Amino acid sequence: MSQRYNALAHPSLALSKYWGKMDGNINTPATPSLGISLDSLYCEVSIELLTQTQGDSVFQNKDKLEISDQLAIMLEAVRKKFHLPPISIETTSNIPYASGLAGSSAFFAALAASIALCAEHEYDVHMTSKDISNIARIGSASASRAVFSGFQYLDKGAIHAESIFPKEHWPDLRVLCVIVHTEKKSISSREAMQLCKKTSPFYQSWCTFAEEQIGLIRSAVAERDIGSLGPLMTHNAYAMFGAMIASHPSIRYWNPQSLLVLNVIKTLRKQGYAVWETMDAGAQVKLIYNQADGPSIRRSIESHVPDARLHESCVGSGVDSWKE
């Protein structure tokens, strides 16, 4: 049996959103973004080298998938750096596929790390964390953040992300993913970004707003100030959605369960809980709060939205790789 190269990554949830691509380089972000690693969600990738007569293949939870355009582009970019033969990619994950939970960030980060490990052992090609982040970005810009532990930053126009605070920086912070829909979303993030850029009258305003706000969000994280971070994070997400909804045709991922969760959170804030919401390209709602408030917040959501699945996370680690 040939050598297998493995890696595990956690998704990077954007507290300040990446939404929009610059012209030119593949997946170069038009907005700065600040993300957090989620320790309860993961994607594990294992690659095996194949013979030249075989083609690349990918399996998710044992089901064979088509090679997506972004995966093909990423592998092509890798093969311009060194001679990588066809590979078999096997992935297991507890993240619903294409559902708005940043699953692609974990997948492409883990894939980039497993390829880097393969390159080191098979071809004596050494890649730094920044190199791995750059490769991951080609598959998914958010994946460039997911390579790193703790709180990560990807600047506008950057080709790789960086870690700005370790996972130990904010031990009391919790992130709750409220999963209300597990089916594949109707329009991919990639397609939605392009549609928004081309048709939304608010797209440029969104990009300007994101640049102006990022310093405040970074400062709130640095100070571990949830009372400042929460409102900034929520405002950032709704500003992004304003540009999305104004696209033609309008881009809307929310469903009635999403709105129900948002109403529960609004009620909890009126009751004095420091809990704040954000959303991405999907129906799922993500919340931040301090550890002590977690039990009350989870009970309230379970009571009002009994069909929702809850995943609570601490601040997670960066990508980890090993061979077998």
PyMOL commands that set and color helices and strands:
alter all, ss='L'
color gray80, all
select helices_A, chain A and resi 69-79+103-123+129-139+141-146+167-169+189-199+203-222+226-245+256-270+291-304
alter helices_A, ss='H'
color red, helices_A
select strands_A, chain A and resi 4-9+12-16+33-37+43-49+57-60+63-65+87-93+151-154+162-165+173-179+276-279+285-290+309-313+320-323
alter strands_A, ss='S'
color yellow, strands_A
deselect
rebuild
show_as cartoon
